[in-house]
Amino acid sequence: MDISWDINKKQQIINFKFCARQIHTGFYQELRFYVLPFLPKKFRDRVIYFPAIESFIKYFKLRKHFNRGSYIPSNIECEIQKTVDILLSKNKKNILKNKTLFQSIQNKFIKHLEVVFPKLKEYKIIISPSMVGSVGYYDYKGNNMLIYPRFDRNTTTICQLIITAATHFFQYPKTIGQYDIHMLEDNSWFEKQKKANDISQKNIFSELNKEIIY
């Protein structure tokens, strides 16, 4: 298993679209998250950060269907990119700090992951901080596990996001790629979260967290 970091500006446009879709369908609202254009000092894990880009908000509100592949006019993409550039510049120091901290425990973390999820040895994990959305989300492409922690997340919560992604993939494979309000009807989202939380509390991971010095 290999873990790398990638700050991809093009991906940020996709992240904005993905977040817009989840707001559009009511997925976040059903889970009682708060959609805000700022990040409060407290309760950030309950906040969906969605910067107030008026032209984008007006555009996607008019669409009956909206997803990460939806077309966005070039002038609106430029506005999103400007916002992304500002956020990247403002938070670059914190992102690099988290990267350094994560790399300090990375080898031990990989070792523990491979004990709990042996099949992960065949995968590459790519961490790509997001400038928008929930505390984090994830996806899979081939043998790549794509992790998108929000820019304000710390090393501990990035580890938890990776554990959640692995739990989802190996124990709930039929729901991979389904970030949909219908997931809530059969409690699969809640089930998955509880299982991931249980795994992250295992001694091998909780002991590792003590080694992270912020």
Beta strands, then each sheet from edge to edge (+ up, - down):
strand 1: 2-5
strand 2: 34-36
strand 3: 47-49
strand 4: 124-127
strand 5: 136-141
strand 6: 144-149
sheet 1: 1+ 4+ 6+ 5-
sheet 2: 2+ 3+
end
